[in-house]
Amino acid sequence: MSANGQNRHARTGRLARKLAVAGTGAAVLALPLIGATTASAATPAAATTAATTAATATTYSDNLDGWIRESLDIMAQHGIPGTYDGIYRNIMRESSGNPLAINNWDINAINGTPSKGLLQVIDPTFQAYHVPGTSWDPYDPVANITAACNYAADRYGSMDNVFSAY
């Protein structure tokens, strides 16, 4: 702490003690003003630090809800549109929420590139629409959702506009 900060606390303490000697009522009235004066100077920095800490300390549950929420945060950083409801609806139709789902029977599978993961993305599409900061594993739930939403945004405007196989 700087010498100036130490002196301020010493002065505040002395003032509070003098007011207390003068009378309890005066001290009660003066102390909030003393605190407000010294605290207001620190408020912007404290608020910024708290906001930064909250932003970097975000944790997501390791389940469908957490994967969608983490994907939405990454999508927001990259300007990819989509909503929780649109993503959830498509995941339930495509994989029933199973991140290890694989389609071994459709035309993509017959051609050697089965659809994989929560949103049933084929490898070439996953690689073309991969979003930086996510895993390169198409079975990774967050990477799969984010890449699929990036593709849907490019092709349909948003995952919210997808109501069937895409």
Secondary structure, DSSP 8 states (H G I E B T S, - for coil): --HHHHHHHHHHHHHHHHHHHH-HHHHHHHHHHHHHHHHHHHHHHHHHHHHHHHHHT----SSHHHHHHHHHHHHHHHT----HHHHHHHHHHHTTT-TT-EE-SSHHHHTT--EETTTTB-HHHHHHH--TTS-S-TTSHHHHHHHHHHHHHHHHSSGGG--S--
